[in-house]
Amino acid sequence: IASCLVGSEMCIRDRILSSLVETVSIAVLSLLYSLILGIIFGMLAARNVFRLPWLSVLTQSFFTFLRAVPTPVWVLLMLVCLGMGPGAGVAGLCVHTTAFFTKSFAQSFESIPEETIEALEVTGASRLSIFMNAVLPAALSQIVAWAGMRLEVNFSECAILGMVGAGGVGYVISNSLQGYDYGTAGVAILLVFLVAYCIERVFVRIKKKFY
């Protein structure tokens, strides 16, 4: 009996840890994909990069619509398209996170002094060259700050979205609560809090190096 209990506890522990790793993976992957897309679309949305007002307005309007739709709705839509599993969680989070980054990064790019951009324009540098060599490096500290904040949000949302079939620790918590296994649910929730705290502290240290 004792060996069965030990084996059961090890199985539960492994299930919680593997689901927690899956949740962190979903949060990190969605963040990385969204960072790349957010920089690209933020460049289009910023008024001082290409200096095309219609392009800026069009991009901002489109992503305002995407932000208006809550993340769980996007995840549910992806579950219909991609089926149950972490892939739907990554795709659904990417939609809302990219929309968030587009607005945030565009504001960061627009905060770059106009004199800096005009000085490079006088030298004949292309718009893309100005963005890569002046605008993006100057906004890097703000991008890191936005990324750190959004990773915390994504991780918290992953823990919730797992309850609707997107995989991760939320799925374990939901099943444990439905099966009245409050011990497993409590351990999983505690680990979620600990990981969220560790993520916050890591990015606090990273941000200190940029400021």
N, C-alpha and C positions, 0 to 999 in steps of 0.2 A: 504493500500500500504506500509505504514511504517513497519507494522508487517511482511509483506512478505519479505521486504528488510532485516530486522533484521534476520529473519529466514534463508534467503539465505546466509547472511554473516556468521552466526554461522555454517551452513552446510559446507561452504567452509573452515572455520577455522578448524573444526573438521576433515575434509578430509585431510587437509595439515598436521595437527599434527599426525593423525593416520598413514599417509604415511611416515612421518619423523621417528616415532617410529619403523615402519616396516624396514626402511632403517638402522637405528641404530642396530636393532635386527639382520639383515642379516650380517652386518659388524662384530658384536661381535661374533655371532655364528660361522661364517666362521673363525674368528681369533682363537677361542677356540679349534675348531676341528683341525685346522692347527697347532696350538701350540703342541698339543699332538702328532700328526703325524710327525711334524717337529723334535721333540726331538727324537722320535724313529728312524726315517730315518737318522737324523743327526748323531746319535750314530753309525749307520752302515756305514755312509759315512766318518766319522772321521778315520784317519789312526792310531791314537794312542789309540783307545779303544779296538778293537778286534785284531788289528795287522794282518789283512788279506787284503793284497793289492788288490787282485782281487775283494773282496767284496766292498771295498771303490771305486774302479774305476767303477764297475758295477752300484752301487747306484748313484754315481755322474753323470755318463753318462745318465742314465735314467731320472734323474730330470733336467739335462741340456736341454734335449729334451722337457720336460714339460714346462720349463721356456721360451723356444724359441717360444712357441705358445702363442699369446696374450690372456689376460683374456677374452675379449669379444667373442673370438672364442670358448673358453671353455664353456662360459655361453650359447651361441647359441646352442652348442652341447647338453648341459644339458636341454635346452628348448625343443629340439627334443625328448630327452629321457624321461623327467619328465613332460613336459607340461609347460604352462605359470604359473608364480607365483614365490614367494620368494624362494621356495625349489630349483629351478634351479639356482637362484642367489647364494645361499649358496654353492651348490655343485660346481658350476663353479669357484667361488672365492677360494674355498678350494683347488682345483687342483693347481692353480697358486701360492697361498699363501704357501701351503705345500712345493712346489718346491723351493720357495724363502727361507723359513725357513730351509730347509734341507741343503742348501749351507751355509747360514749364521751361523747356529748352529754348523755345522761341523767345520767351521773356528774357532768359539769360543772354541769348545772342543779341537781343535788342538793347541790352544794358551796356554793351561795349561802346566806348566813346566814339562818336562820329568822326572825330579828328584822325583817329587811328586808321579807319577805313578809307577816308579821303586821301590820306598820305600815301596809302598803297595804291589807290586808284590812279594817282598822278604818275606813279612809276610804270603804269601800264599792266599791272597784275590782273589776271582774270578773276572773275567772281569766285570760282571754286578755289583758286589759289589763296585769295584773301580769306576765305572761310577757313581753309585748312591750316594756314600759317598764322592767322591773327585772331579771328573770332573764336574758333574752337579752343585753342590753348588758353585764351583769356577767360573762357567760361568753364574751364575744366573743373575748378573747385566747386562751382555751383552744381555742375552735373553730378559730381561725386556725392554732394549733399542730398540732391534729389534722389539719386539711386539708393542711398542708404535708407532714406525714409520710406521709399517705395518697397524695398525688400522686406522691411518689417510689415508693411501693409499686406504684401503678397503672401507672406508666410501665415499671417493671421487668417487671411481669406482662404488659403489652402486648407487650413484646419477645419474651416466651416464647410467649404465646398466639397470636401471628401464625403460629407454626410449625404450629398445628393448623387453620389456615384462617381465622383471625379478622382477617386483613389486617395491614398495617403492616410494620415493618422486620423483624420475626421471620420473616415469609414470605420475604423476600429472603435472609435469613441461611440459612434452611433450604434453599431452592432452590440457593443458592450452594454450600453444603456437599455437597449431594447431587450437584451437577455438578462437584465438585472444583475449584470456583473459590474458592480460599482467600483470594485477594487481595481480592475483593469482600466476602466474609464478614468478613475482618479489618477492613476499612475501616468496614463497617456496625457491627460490635461496638464499635470505637473511638468512633464517633459516639454510640452508645448511652451509653457511659460518660461522654462529655463533656456530653451533654444532662442526664443524671442529676445530674452534679456541679453544673451551672449551676442546675438546679431547686433543689437543696439550698441553694446560696448565696443565691439570691433570697429564699427563705423564711426564711433566717436573718436577713437584713436586715429583712424585714417583721416578724418576731417581735420584733426589737429595738425597733421603734417602738411596740409594744404593751406592753412591759414597762418 
